């Protein structure tokens, strides 16, 4: 109280604080628009030379500095003296020189003062920020993530990767040792007296490999109980048959094909490692999510092509497809069963023709090894793990085989202005006014037109209008043209667009104005303002658009409402080849289309931006192609191996079934198998 009573107020300062002033008086704090005051009354062209345009900078309104309270004087009382009960409260007399309060303005001022501008047509309500998800939805999302992905993630973390890595290292070492000994035997560099020792060594390597791959053998044992016959089941049968064949090898001093079996076990361990890495990466991406945005497919979205549309993602979309086997994996399981039966049939033919159990088990063991090229164990897990490492950095997961199939085929991806220029990539550098209209009125008319058009530039124009303390108008009779927009504000026609558009509409625009990214505004057929815009280039957006355009059956579909956005302007602003971009004639009809309610999410992303979605879509397409192509190549290799075995049995050339020849056959098929799995690195 003491501080408030001691402060001195000046009426002029109070009126200046609220923006009031005498009629005809200039406000010194108000920015003076850049006009040509010394122009002759009859001149209409702005004073411009060449391509140089002086822009009035768009600045934020400066906040008034807070006034520090004055220190109380010695005459001010330290505390208020309350009147005693029953006594009237004394009213302190005004001290000479004390100013009257602000509400008691002089009568002459209240009679003659008028507001500088008219009242706005409608009350301006600033837009409220829309939260992506309420707190209750975030709590529910976290509850589902903790119960699902996070729980599984910590279970896999407890198992770790160290044991698998050690097993892979030891198994690879065994492959090298057994492969070297097999090569020495093939080159006749092994003393016949040491042949039994070499057979023992090969059998010992096979047993050690079986021990290192015991978890894969156990998985193959229980797979038939889950109505599956996998390569691990075939690997278990191969191990059992090879153990029986090893007994005959010791009796006949015949070197078994243990190096090939060790190679298969090594790649089976690599498959388990890659599957665990892939799953841990997906679970880690999901458990850290604070938002989930899904991508679903809308059939027949544009000219018969499906459209990938955004929708709210659910945790169940990911969890329900986590353990589902894909169609190529099911085809591989079916082949493994057929290969087992075919190898048994070939062995039966060899047993009948050879008339001995030794020939039967020798041919069966070699046929089982030839039926499954070693790289077939990793054709699914390795490319998926390579892709997931990249998607993990982007916060994206693919919803299983369902998502891979749904994201393939002929499709379009709708793009909004926010996708092309996210965040603050679009800025206003300055404003140039022409003619004799009030600059605030020009900004107000332009803002009304941008708001009516639903333009992405509307927030920038609104910000400029608010910084100038301008009025907000409502636009009527809005209409969109090719290259521009128009409406009526207070009964006056307003046009906005490029310089070529205004010239086409009959507005005189000086030829020396060359501003490609400017918004030209005309009121009542006269050029009144030029707003200079700057479009920034986001690396994430450019990378996403580049990868979307790289696929043959996937095309970006631009659905932006911006009048200034065209194929040429997009190429100039982002530096991209826009030949594959689609600019539909009626984008409004496509905006109304939505994905069916029961359409599943094919892709989930936890981050904003175009790159996470774009790389997820193209990654799913690359993964599907890799799986199918890898399956076909390995089926050819396995069928060819069984055919060679049948031919050798029918010709009676069992002496060609040497460990060196079989190892060489696997090494040949290992090269294309590993190269195919690298395909997903190219997205």
Helices and strands as residue ranges (DSSP letters): H 2-6, H 11-17, E 56-57, H 107-112, H 135-145, I 146-150, H 151-159, H 162-186, G 192-194, H 195-212, H 214-223, G 224-226, H 231-252, H 258-287, E 293-302, E 305-312, H 315-319, H 327-354, H 357-371, G 374-378, H 381-394, E 396-398, H 400-406, E 411-415, H 417-420, E 426-433, H 439-453, H 458-467, E 476-481, E 484-489, E 492-497, H 499-504, E 518-523, E 526-535, H 539-549, E 554-558, H 567-574, E 582-583, H 587-591, E 603-605, H 611-651, G 654-656, H 659-677, G 679-682
